[in-house]
Amino acid sequence: MKKVRLNIEDRILIEELLRQNYKLKDIARAIEVQPSTISREIKNRRISNNSLLICDKTNKYPFVCYNCSKKVSCRMKKYYYNYREAQKNYENKLKYSRIGIDMSIDEVEYWNDYFKDKIRDKNQPILHIFKNIENEFPKSIQSFYKYVHKGYFPSINDEMLARSFSYKPRNKKEKIKTISKDNIVKKGRKISDFEKYINKNPNANIVEMDTVIGKFEDKKNIMTLYFRESKLMLMFLIKKYKPSEVTKIFKSIRESLGDELYKNLFEIILTDNGWEFSKPEDIEFDDVTGEKLVSVFYTDPYSSWQKGGIERNHEFIRYIIPKGISFDNLTKKNIIDMMNHINNVQRKSLDYQTPYQLFSQKYGEDIFKKFHLTHISKDEINLSYKLLNK
């Protein structure tokens, strides 16, 4: 049987065959559907007169009175099947069955309060929320978005959902300082050199490095280090366009970890052409012995996709601090709080584990104290601006 739904031609044929007193199985065979489909169609879409008396014969096939011998003198409710009315009934049901919400008032109120806390108050990502309630919330993520759009959850709206709105392009007030294409520091450190290294060392640890800016006139920005394997991200508040600030961060990390762990964790560092990264030798070499500890490589200009992991991870920072808000008032505590809440968000790409969990499984939790990393429970994750006011 190949049909999924009956169409108007099928209903015309049903009416005609009923008038000719065909058997149920013969009508079904003619239309190429199951007999139960024809039975439900006739019973559910037949029309009747206004009599209140019900004839027992209409409770079984053919459910209509076309060929009843007592039809002329009968005063009971008479049923007929009309293809036009049946088609109209079908189209109305198809239309209105998709309107409204298949949840009780109590359920709506409960989930409205739940989503208010998680989305409006804590700005948690939708995937993170749904992983925690996948066996409780009766609808899919797609239905949730539809219900929000239609206003069934009054405490939240489209503006609170990630990617619902885009930002207007900013007016650039200054030229961003970058490493020039032919700068000597990029010799042996281009993306082609990076690819050669990876081909020879496929299991190498790769750390992506970048900065995030608030306003163009800010004096500070956020430097980020992203471990590809676990998706863990470290964050540091530094002065803008100052290579010495990056050098200071890595010197502090190396002193805290020791040379062996430093070489292991930061074997490869892939960054862009930002001016603050223009002194790679300060990161790579021991300034006393001259030993090379790690390797720094640069992406091609305007090719952020070459370090796409860290670019995507920056979206979590924008959950907390939208574009256009200054970073100059941020403190070290603000940065640590943001870092910990972001690293404890469950990721679909990690089979709904968190970067914190994966990193601890490989390196142990002792290293977390050196990076100021702490565990945040899934219900306490807060990616709203309120996090900065704690």
Secondary structure as GFF3:
##gff-version 3
##sequence-region A 1 390
A	DSSP	alpha_helix	8	19	.	.	.	ID=ss1
A	DSSP	alpha_helix	24	31	.	.	.	ID=ss2
A	DSSP	alpha_helix	35	45	.	.	.	ID=ss3
A	DSSP	beta_strand	47	48	.	.	.	ID=ss4
A	DSSP	three_ten_helix	56	59	.	.	.	ID=ss5
A	DSSP	beta_strand	79	80	.	.	.	ID=ss6
A	DSSP	alpha_helix	83	96	.	.	.	ID=ss7
A	DSSP	alpha_helix	105	115	.	.	.	ID=ss8
A	DSSP	pi_helix	116	121	.	.	.	ID=ss9
A	DSSP	alpha_helix	126	132	.	.	.	ID=ss10
A	DSSP	alpha_helix	141	149	.	.	.	ID=ss11
A	DSSP	three_ten_helix	158	160	.	.	.	ID=ss12
A	DSSP	three_ten_helix	184	186	.	.	.	ID=ss13
A	DSSP	alpha_helix	191	200	.	.	.	ID=ss14
A	DSSP	beta_strand	206	212	.	.	.	ID=ss15
A	DSSP	beta_strand	220	227	.	.	.	ID=ss16
A	DSSP	beta_strand	233	239	.	.	.	ID=ss17
A	DSSP	alpha_helix	243	257	.	.	.	ID=ss18
A	DSSP	alpha_helix	259	265	.	.	.	ID=ss19
A	DSSP	beta_strand	268	271	.	.	.	ID=ss20
A	DSSP	three_ten_helix	275	277	.	.	.	ID=ss21
A	DSSP	alpha_helix	281	284	.	.	.	ID=ss22
A	DSSP	beta_strand	295	298	.	.	.	ID=ss23
A	DSSP	three_ten_helix	304	307	.	.	.	ID=ss24
A	DSSP	alpha_helix	308	320	.	.	.	ID=ss25
A	DSSP	alpha_helix	332	343	.	.	.	ID=ss26
A	DSSP	three_ten_helix	348	350	.	.	.	ID=ss27
A	DSSP	alpha_helix	355	363	.	.	.	ID=ss28
A	DSSP	alpha_helix	366	371	.	.	.	ID=ss29
A	DSSP	three_ten_helix	378	380	.	.	.	ID=ss30
A	DSSP	three_ten_helix	385	389	.	.	.	ID=ss31
###
